[in-house]
C-alpha cells in the first residue's frame, strides 16, 4: 500500500511539473500573476469612456470655451463650415450651399424644444449650436423602384433642414430636413 501511495504522489508531482513547464514555455510565468491594466483617468469631454466624443467630427474648434461663453467656435466658423461642406443631409436642389436662417448657441434642452421634443443626446445643460437652413433639399430616403411593378419614385423635397453641433467639440450631433 505504501508503494502505491508514493507512486501516486510521484505521479501528481510529475504532472504538476509538466504543466508548469508547458506554461513557462508558452510565455506565461507560473510565479507571476497578471493583473488587468490600470483604467484610464475619467474623460473631461462628453464622450463615452472608450468610444470617444459623441457625434461626427465637423467644425474644428477655434476658441477657448472658457472665454467664448462655453463654445469652442463662433457663428462665423459655422457659416464657413456650411459654405464649405454644405448640409449634412445632402445637397440642395440647386446644388448651391443652403441659406443659413438661424445660428443659435443654446442648451441641449432648449435645442430639444426647437426640435419638437427630440433628444439631442447630451445633458440638458450642455451647450450646443442649432443651425436652421433653407434649401430646398431632396429627401435622401427614396423608396425602391421595381420596373414594371411600381411607378418611378418622385423625389420629395423639403424647404428647411437643421443641424445640431456640440458647442464644445464641434461634432455634428444630428441633422434632418
NORQUICOR-V834436 format. One record per residue. N is the residue number from 0. PHI is phi in degrees with one decimal (none if undefined). Layout:
BEGIN
N:PHI + N:PHI
END
This chain:
BEGIN
0:none + 1:-63.6 + 2:-66.3 + 3:-67.9 + 4:-63.4 + 5:-67.0 + 6:-66.7 + 7:-66.1 + 8:-63.9 + 9:-64.7 + 10:-64.1 + 11:-64.1 + 12:-63.1 + 13:-61.3 + 14:-64.2 + 15:-63.1 + 16:-64.0 + 17:-65.8 + 18:-65.2 + 19:-63.6 + 20:-65.6 + 21:-68.7 + 22:-67.6 + 23:-67.9 + 24:-72.5 + 25:-84.5 + 26:97.5 + 27:-93.2 + 28:-106.2 + 29:-72.0 + 30:-87.9 + 31:-118.4 + 32:-86.5 + 33:-97.0 + 34:-103.6 + 35:-63.8 + 36:-65.3 + 37:-64.3 + 38:-64.0 + 39:-68.0 + 40:-65.7 + 41:-59.8 + 42:-78.4 + 43:-96.7 + 44:-88.2 + 45:-93.9 + 46:-81.8 + 47:-68.6 + 48:-51.8 + 49:-110.6 + 50:-110.3 + 51:85.1 + 52:-63.3 + 53:-80.8 + 54:96.7 + 55:-101.7 + 56:-55.0 + 57:-144.9 + 58:-78.5 + 59:-79.9 + 60:-57.7 + 61:-123.8 + 62:-130.0 + 63:-80.7 + 64:-59.1 + 65:-71.4 + 66:-110.0 + 67:-125.1 + 68:68.6 + 69:95.6 + 70:-103.1 + 71:-93.9 + 72:-153.0 + 73:-111.5 + 74:-62.3 + 75:-64.5 + 76:-64.6 + 77:-65.1 + 78:-59.0 + 79:-63.3 + 80:-62.5 + 81:-65.1 + 82:-63.3 + 83:-81.9 + 84:-107.1 + 85:73.4 + 86:-92.3 + 87:-62.8 + 88:-80.2 + 89:129.1 + 90:-73.9 + 91:-75.1 + 92:-60.4 + 93:-78.6 + 94:86.6 + 95:-86.3 + 96:-59.8 + 97:-69.1 + 98:-86.9 + 99:-85.9 + 100:-91.4 + 101:-148.7 + 102:-129.7 + 103:-123.4 + 104:-95.5 + 105:-135.8 + 106:-74.4 + 107:-58.5 + 108:-64.5 + 109:-65.1 + 110:-63.8 + 111:-59.8 + 112:-67.4 + 113:-62.0 + 114:-98.2 + 115:56.9 + 116:92.1 + 117:-70.4 + 118:-85.0 + 119:-77.8 + 120:100.1 + 121:-121.2 + 122:-56.5 + 123:-53.9 + 124:-92.6 + 125:-70.8 + 126:-81.6 + 127:-130.8 + 128:-116.1 + 129:-97.7 + 130:-123.7 + 131:-102.5 + 132:-121.0 + 133:-111.0 + 134:-97.9 + 135:-72.7 + 136:-113.3 + 137:-77.2 + 138:-73.3 + 139:-86.4 + 140:-97.3 + 141:-97.8 + 142:-61.4 + 143:-65.6 + 144:-105.1 + 145:-111.8 + 146:-55.2 + 147:65.8 + 148:-126.4 + 149:-129.9 + 150:-70.3 + 151:-58.7 + 152:-69.3 + 153:-95.6 + 154:-62.5 + 155:-88.6 + 156:-127.7 + 157:-126.9 + 158:-74.2 + 159:-122.0 + 160:-144.0 + 161:-139.6 + 162:-136.1 + 163:-125.4 + 164:-113.5 + 165:-72.1 + 166:-71.6 + 167:-88.7 + 168:-101.2 + 169:83.2 + 170:-72.2 + 171:-76.7 + 172:-93.2 + 173:-164.0 + 174:-155.3 + 175:-167.6 + 176:-114.9
END
